[in-house]
Amino acid sequence: MNRLYLDVETESLNWSKDILICLGYALDEGPTKISYLYNKKEIQEVLMNPEYLKIGHNINFDLLFLNHNGFITVGPYFCTKIF
């Protein structure tokens, strides 16, 4: 299975009111990239592809911001947060 490592950068913690600044991501073992909202197309296809495992620290937080900002996400997902 392919892997998408992702992390969102936001103005604060309130997904319903605050702004998504950018999305950092890497595909498989490739270089890290930064996607701003005006470049949404470059990452959208991977976020919708079920052949990519989406991996992130506290990924539920990232998914809330992504979905609220018009991104469509399809699992599977894996969270690296340890409680």
Residue pairs with C-beta under 8 A, 6 or more apart in sequence:
1 51
1 52
1 53
1 76
2 27
2 28
2 49
2 51
2 52
2 53
3 27
3 28
3 52
3 53
3 55
4 25
4 26
4 27
4 46
4 47
4 52
4 53
4 54
4 55
5 25
5 26
5 55
5 56
6 23
6 24
6 25
6 54
6 55
6 56
6 59
6 62
7 23
7 24
7 25
7 56
7 57
7 62
8 20
8 21
8 22
8 23
8 24
8 61
8 62
8 65
8 66
9 20
9 21
9 22
9 23
9 24
10 18
10 19
10 20
10 21
10 65
11 18
11 19
11 21
12 18
13 61
15 61
15 64
15 65
15 68
16 68
20 37
20 65
20 66
20 68
20 69
21 36
22 34
22 35
22 36
22 37
23 34
23 35
23 43
23 66
24 32
24 33
24 34
24 35
25 32
25 33
25 35
25 43
25 46
26 32
26 33
27 46
27 52
33 42
35 42
35 43
37 69
40 70
40 71
43 71
44 71
44 72
46 52
47 54
47 66
47 71
47 72
47 73
47 74
48 72
48 73
48 74
49 74
50 74
50 75
50 76
53 76
53 77
53 78
54 73
54 75
54 76
54 77
54 78
55 77
55 78
55 80
56 62
56 77
56 78
56 79
56 80
57 79
57 80
57 81
58 79
58 81
59 77
59 78
59 79
59 80
59 81
60 79
63 73
63 77
66 73
67 73
